[in-house]
Amino acid sequence: MSAEEPIEAYLDELFRSMTGQAGDVRRSLAEVEEHLRDSAAAHEGQGRTRLEAERAAIADFGAAATISRGFEQGSWRDLLRPVTLFAAVGLLAIGLSGVLAEVMGHVWSAGFVAGDLPGTTYTPQRCAYFQEYFPARDCLSSAAQHHWGEVVEYRVAAGLLGLVLLVVWRRLPRRRPLPRGVFATTGVGVFGAATLALAVETVNASALGWSGAGQWLSAAVVAGAVTAACALRMARELRLDHAWTRHPARPTAE
């Protein structure tokens, strides 16, 4: 391995040991290089020299021979890591929407986030239940406070679960990566559809006086942000694919 360019030397070694369709090999190498560069940057940010950071990134990733075997042995297990990451991203987005809902409740009101639709009524027993937690308020105000708390708490709990899944994802063994663009494209589709549905709910709530609109709006804002991030990643990957098409041959080390 080159003493001056460990990542480049590692990629050359990995390239020589990989078999399969040329397009798949190129995309896999691009995925590996992206990960190694990001990991090296993180190590360098911790005070290591560039050379030390690249060597640490390679050590974290694993031996080239082991990684190449993982690429060749495709199975359903290849999906475990990306699916775990996708679930973690979704749960973290829900958690962030809970934080945003908390802020909206303080800036506007609990009724804006989780108020009932006009005409909603509760039995005296149910009102007494709400007012036990929020005394000195009328029934609907106490209900809005109670529901606002539930919106925030359940979503933040989902976000904490997302953090757990993120740790699990980091510890799962690396296997054959998905074809370039699959993760980002799936994210655009799933989160884009969620953004549209949540936006429709927000508009419906606004037409009825904005009561409870915040629970939908907070989720729509976060889902829209995740959709935008996935779209940017997808555009970046399309540019990389274009670059591979223009320069298909990767030089090997002598």
Disulfide bonds with the S-S distance in Angstrom:
Cys127-Cys139 1.94
